[in-house]
Amino acid sequence: MVDLKQSLEIALGSIFSSKLRSTLTTLGIVIGVAAVIANVSLGASFNQYFDEEIGTIGSNFIYVGANEPNTFFDNELEVVRKTPGVLRASPINEQVAEVTYMSDSRRVSITGVTGDYDEVANIGLSEGNFIKDNDQYVAVIGYEVSDGTFDRKLSNKNSIDITFRTRDGGEITQTFQVKGIVQESEPSFISGGMVPDKRIFIPISTMNEILSVNDYSTIFAEGESIEKVSETSEEIDKRLGRYLGISSRDMEEDDIKPYFIVDQQELLENAGALSSALSGLLTAVAFISLVVGSIGIMNIMLVTVTERTSEIGLMKAIGYSNFDVLTMFIVESAVVGTIGGVLGVILGCAGAYGAATFMNLPVVLPASKIFAGFVVSIFVGLIAGAYPANKAAKMKPVDALRHD
């Protein structure tokens, strides 16, 4: 009877005697395992990133946006502010305008805000101070606008000219003095257009005076608690709809309402769900690669059995049992799966680390799932080698020895 050690020595000898064939056989498993581990690890990195986003920027923010001009005024703002569950609310007006600094002009997003916007939106400053409600013609500059938008760095106490476009198509240029610089923020996949680095903030009262308007494009609210943010959003929706005279039937149709409401929790959940769905899809594709790899192992093992038919006949003639032959080929396919698994784990972890670092994500390598991927590679090797091994074990010595 052949013991496991002898079977392992024979298997390794067979593998290393045909390096090219063994490499091609192992490659399918390597790619499959690497793809599975990389995708699972990246999915975990995205999930941790979104959890950290919740902790950093909070998930109790609520965006109430107007679908058309002249929807939100001071009365609508008060409706939002007085809604149970709202800690505070700040109105916003926005426009992409031409900004000139030392004869260098660029188009930049201008955001008109009130003095409490920095607290509502959790904005920190690296220089100067944020806008106060009684300020006029002052500006707080986003880090990226200050450091990289113009030919020269825009610093605190410098002056800039902003050319606004009015609703009737005219243009008005006004000079603003820089009062503060927003501190650099970490890149974020969910900040979208609201990232403060790329904006210039000015008093909303000054902006509305220049544009001769008195409405707001957005109301940015902060809920009292993360747990009740969805409930607070629904209550804002009900109160605004009632105040604006929207019928109960129309309240069910988002396309009909003159406003929309999105809370930060919903954005984060949607982003997390998208990440999980994408990770699941890529992992499924990776498992298909594993299946293809297992078919490759089976094909190569069948070729190996055919090439070694005479050797199998000789083994049986000198006393090797069917079980001995079966064990040798099963061990060989398991070794192929193990080698592929080890290399796949290394490649997958390296790929996940590189991709997470490139995308500024936290590096997460879940040990349990990596180990599961490794075990699956061995299992695939065993399953793929079972049929060829069984075929070899059932060969009759006389017929095998006659094989050329």
Secondary structure, 3 states (H helix, E strand, C coil): CCCHHHHHHHHHHHHHHCHHHHHHHHHHHHHHHHHHHHHHHHHHHHHHHHHHHHHHHCCCEEEEEECCCCCECHHHHHHHHCCCCEEEEEEEEEEEEEEEECCEEEEEEEEEECCCHHHHCCCCEEEECCCCCCCCCEEEECHHHHHHHCCCCCCCCCEEEEEEECCCCCEEEEEEEEEEEECCCCCCCCCHHHCHHHEEEEEHHHHHHHHCCCCECEEEEEECCCCCHHHHHHHHHHHHHHHCCCCHHHHCCCCCCCEEEEEHHHHHHHHHHHHHHHHHHHHHHHHHHHHHHHHHHHHHHHHHHHHCHHHHHHHHHCCCCHHHHHHHHHHHHHHHHHHHHHHHHHHHHHHHHHHHHHCCCCCCCCHHHHHHHHHHHHHHHHHHHHHHHHHHHCCCHHHHHHCC
